[in-house]
C-alpha cells in the first residue's frame, strides 16, 4: 500500500492521512522529516511570490539534492537525467521527474512549469513510525472566498468526492485567491483532483474545457495522454515492463510507434520496423550490416540479429596476466616455470607448452611429440601450426608472450594455466591434482615446474614509476586518442588499464619499453577482432627499428616472402592466425641468406640436399638450373594413371601427406620425402586409390569408407565427413544464470562478470522484442548504508500475465 503526501497549486497540502488543507507562505517549510532504519530523511520546500514552489531540498542519508526550476543539483553538482547513484535514482516519469531512494521506501515526484514547480508528491511504500514531522502529518482548516470556477468544477466530481466536496471547494477558493490569472496555480490543483478521481469519473473528459486548462505541450512527435506510460516504449526498449502504478500523465508516441533512441534531432516516433540500431555510439539504419572477424550482424527492428560467433577459443599469457580459453582473467603469483597448456587427444597426441619467468631471462619451451610447422612469422613472432589445428604465437622480444588458439570443435582434454576450454569459467581453476581451487594463486602454483617463489608485486611500490605508468597508460582510456576506435569492441576500464599500470610500474629499468609492451597487448586484442587502431606506436613513442633493409608492418606475413618459399608451395601460407607485427621484407623482395631482402633473381635455391647459388648445377646426376629461387631439373619417372613425378632434390615435399587417410594423422618429426609417383599438387589419393581434390577426400570409420558429406551418429554426436576428416557436433547442455552480492553475475554460458548498476534490470525474459513471451524476471539491488555493500535484492517476476513481487531482505 502506498501513502502519498502532496502539495500543489499556491499552497494546498494533502497529508499522508486526513483531509487536505491550505497554507500560503513564502517561508521555507518542512514537508516531512523522519528516521527509518537509522537513515535520516528531510524534505523541505520554498514557495515563491508567484505562488509556485521555487525550491525543493531532499536530504536522504546525508545526500543533498536541490531542485530549482528545471535544474537538479546533487551535492552541489548539476546532473542530467537519468541520474544513477548507489543510494538514489532520478529519472523522467511521464511528464514528471521522480527521485527514488534505494535506502528508504520513499520517492519524490515533481512537475516543473515556467516560473517554478506546481506539484510535488512524496510517496511512501509502507507506513512509517509516528515520530514523523512536517506538513505531511498536519491538518488545518480555514475559510475562503467563493469562486465560480471552483463551484462549477466540483459539480462534476460528486460521484467521486461525495461528502468531501464542500471541503475541496474551500481549498480551491483559497488556492486561487489572488492568483486568478495564473493558470499554473489553478490548473495544477484541478489536475490533482482529476487524477485522484480517475478516468471513471464524469470530470475526466470535460475538466480542461470547463476550466480552460491547456494540455501539456509535448516535444517532437510525442502526444499528451492524461493516463499514459511513465516510461515511453523506445526502439532500444520496445516493451518496458509496466505495472498499473506506472501509468501517469505522460507524453507518448502515437499508437503502434516507438521513440527513436537518438534524440539529437528531436523526439521522433517510428514504426518498429523502422527502428535504427546502435553499436559503439554509431547509429545504423534497418537493413545495415555490421561485419566483424567473428560474426556478421544485421539491423532489424532496432535489434541486432547476428550469426554464430566463429572465433576459436584463445588463451593469452602476457607477462603475469593470463586470460584462459573461456575468458577468465587472473594474475600468476611468481616468476616461475608453468605448464601453460597440455592437450591429450584420443589419438594419443601429447602437447606440453611451458612458460618460464625469470628475473633476467624469459623464454617459452614448446615440446611437440609429433609433427608441427614452426617458423618466424616476423622478426618478433614465432608461429607454430600443429597438425590437429592448434596454433601458437610466441612473442620473442622485448618480452616473452604466449598466445594459444584451439581448433573449433576440438575433442581433446585440456588443462594448465589456460584452463580447459569448455565454455564454463567456474572450473577454470582446476589444479594439476584434479580439484578446483577458489583463487588463482594456489591454482597457478599447482602448475609450476620445479620450485616457485611468490615474488610478483600485486601493487605499485615506486611513486615515480606509478606517476609515469598512470600518465602513459592513460592513452588507453582517451576517448579521442589513437585507441578510441577500439573502445566499443574491447573495454579498457578494468583489465587492460590496470595491467598496463602494474606492468609498467614494476618494470626493472626501461619504463618506456615496458609501457610499450603493455600498450601492445591492447592493440593485439583489437587486431584479433579485426579492428585496426592505426599507427599507435608512432603516436605513443613506441616505434621499432628494423634491421638492414627490412620494413615494419602491423600485419607482417612470412608467406612467400623468403627465398626458400620460391622452391615450392609455401606451407606458411596455409596458416591463418591473428595478425602479428614486426619486421620483414618489402613487397617484391625475399629474405635471403644473412637476413637480407633481395629480388628473387638473386635468391639461392633450396632443395632436399641443401642450397645452391643461381645458375646451372648437377644434382643427383641430373642437369639442373637455379633460377629465381626455383630449381629446374630433367624429369623421368614413368608415372601412370594421372600421377606425376616428384623429385626430392627439387623441393622437400612431404610425400607421406599425399593421401586422404594421412590428413587426419599427425605430421612426423621431419619432412618425409621419397621420390616417386604421387597425385598432383592439391590432390590426394583417396581410400579407393583415385586422385581427388581435398574437398572430395573420403573418410574411414569402423572399416567402412564414407564420401564427403556423409554422416555418422556415434556417442551422442553427429559426425560429418569433410576434407578427409570427421567433424563432430555434440548435443547442447543446459545452463544456469545467477546473481549474488554486490553485482556478481553468471550467464547461462557460465561467464562471470561484475556490474554494479543501481537500476532495475531484466535478468532473463523470453519476450525478446515482442509481446508474446511467457515470463520476465527483473532484479534490483538494495544497498546498505555502506554504499559498497548490498543488503538485499528486489526480484520482480511476470509469469503468464500473473504479476508477483518477492522482496528478499537480510536481517
Secondary structure as GFF3:
##gff-version 3
##sequence-region A 1 811
A	DSSP	beta_strand	3	8	.	.	.	ID=ss1
A	DSSP	beta_strand	12	14	.	.	.	ID=ss2
A	DSSP	beta_strand	21	22	.	.	.	ID=ss3
A	DSSP	beta_strand	29	36	.	.	.	ID=ss4
A	DSSP	beta_strand	39	47	.	.	.	ID=ss5
A	DSSP	beta_strand	53	60	.	.	.	ID=ss6
A	DSSP	beta_strand	63	68	.	.	.	ID=ss7
A	DSSP	beta_strand	71	74	.	.	.	ID=ss8
A	DSSP	beta_strand	77	78	.	.	.	ID=ss9
A	DSSP	beta_strand	83	84	.	.	.	ID=ss10
A	DSSP	beta_strand	88	93	.	.	.	ID=ss11
A	DSSP	beta_strand	96	101	.	.	.	ID=ss12
A	DSSP	beta_strand	106	113	.	.	.	ID=ss13
A	DSSP	beta_strand	116	124	.	.	.	ID=ss14
A	DSSP	three_ten_helix	135	137	.	.	.	ID=ss15
A	DSSP	alpha_helix	148	154	.	.	.	ID=ss16
A	DSSP	alpha_helix	158	161	.	.	.	ID=ss17
A	DSSP	three_ten_helix	162	164	.	.	.	ID=ss18
A	DSSP	alpha_helix	165	176	.	.	.	ID=ss19
A	DSSP	alpha_helix	183	197	.	.	.	ID=ss20
A	DSSP	alpha_helix	207	211	.	.	.	ID=ss21
A	DSSP	beta_strand	223	229	.	.	.	ID=ss22
A	DSSP	three_ten_helix	244	246	.	.	.	ID=ss23
A	DSSP	beta_strand	247	252	.	.	.	ID=ss24
A	DSSP	beta_strand	257	259	.	.	.	ID=ss25
A	DSSP	beta_strand	269	271	.	.	.	ID=ss26
A	DSSP	three_ten_helix	272	274	.	.	.	ID=ss27
A	DSSP	beta_strand	277	279	.	.	.	ID=ss28
A	DSSP	beta_strand	282	284	.	.	.	ID=ss29
A	DSSP	beta_strand	289	291	.	.	.	ID=ss30
A	DSSP	beta_strand	296	300	.	.	.	ID=ss31
A	DSSP	beta_strand	303	306	.	.	.	ID=ss32
A	DSSP	beta_strand	314	318	.	.	.	ID=ss33
A	DSSP	beta_strand	321	323	.	.	.	ID=ss34
A	DSSP	beta_strand	329	331	.	.	.	ID=ss35
A	DSSP	beta_strand	337	344	.	.	.	ID=ss36
A	DSSP	beta_strand	350	357	.	.	.	ID=ss37
A	DSSP	beta_strand	362	368	.	.	.	ID=ss38
A	DSSP	beta_strand	372	376	.	.	.	ID=ss39
A	DSSP	beta_strand	381	386	.	.	.	ID=ss40
A	DSSP	beta_strand	391	395	.	.	.	ID=ss41
A	DSSP	beta_strand	401	405	.	.	.	ID=ss42
A	DSSP	beta_strand	413	415	.	.	.	ID=ss43
A	DSSP	three_ten_helix	425	427	.	.	.	ID=ss44
A	DSSP	alpha_helix	440	445	.	.	.	ID=ss45
A	DSSP	alpha_helix	463	473	.	.	.	ID=ss46
A	DSSP	three_ten_helix	474	476	.	.	.	ID=ss47
A	DSSP	three_ten_helix	484	486	.	.	.	ID=ss48
A	DSSP	alpha_helix	495	505	.	.	.	ID=ss49
A	DSSP	alpha_helix	511	528	.	.	.	ID=ss50
A	DSSP	alpha_helix	536	539	.	.	.	ID=ss51
A	DSSP	beta_strand	551	553	.	.	.	ID=ss52
A	DSSP	three_ten_helix	563	567	.	.	.	ID=ss53
A	DSSP	three_ten_helix	571	574	.	.	.	ID=ss54
A	DSSP	beta_strand	582	584	.	.	.	ID=ss55
A	DSSP	beta_strand	590	591	.	.	.	ID=ss56
A	DSSP	beta_strand	597	598	.	.	.	ID=ss57
A	DSSP	three_ten_helix	600	602	.	.	.	ID=ss58
A	DSSP	beta_strand	605	607	.	.	.	ID=ss59
A	DSSP	beta_strand	610	612	.	.	.	ID=ss60
A	DSSP	beta_strand	615	619	.	.	.	ID=ss61
A	DSSP	beta_strand	622	627	.	.	.	ID=ss62
A	DSSP	beta_strand	630	633	.	.	.	ID=ss63
A	DSSP	beta_strand	644	646	.	.	.	ID=ss64
A	DSSP	three_ten_helix	655	657	.	.	.	ID=ss65
A	DSSP	three_ten_helix	660	664	.	.	.	ID=ss66
A	DSSP	beta_strand	676	678	.	.	.	ID=ss67
A	DSSP	beta_strand	683	685	.	.	.	ID=ss68
A	DSSP	beta_strand	691	693	.	.	.	ID=ss69
A	DSSP	three_ten_helix	694	696	.	.	.	ID=ss70
A	DSSP	beta_strand	699	701	.	.	.	ID=ss71
A	DSSP	beta_strand	704	706	.	.	.	ID=ss72
A	DSSP	beta_strand	711	714	.	.	.	ID=ss73
A	DSSP	beta_strand	717	722	.	.	.	ID=ss74
A	DSSP	beta_strand	725	730	.	.	.	ID=ss75
A	DSSP	beta_strand	738	740	.	.	.	ID=ss76
A	DSSP	beta_strand	744	746	.	.	.	ID=ss77
A	DSSP	beta_strand	752	754	.	.	.	ID=ss78
A	DSSP	beta_strand	761	765	.	.	.	ID=ss79
A	DSSP	beta_strand	775	783	.	.	.	ID=ss80
A	DSSP	beta_strand	790	799	.	.	.	ID=ss81
A	DSSP	beta_strand	802	808	.	.	.	ID=ss82
###
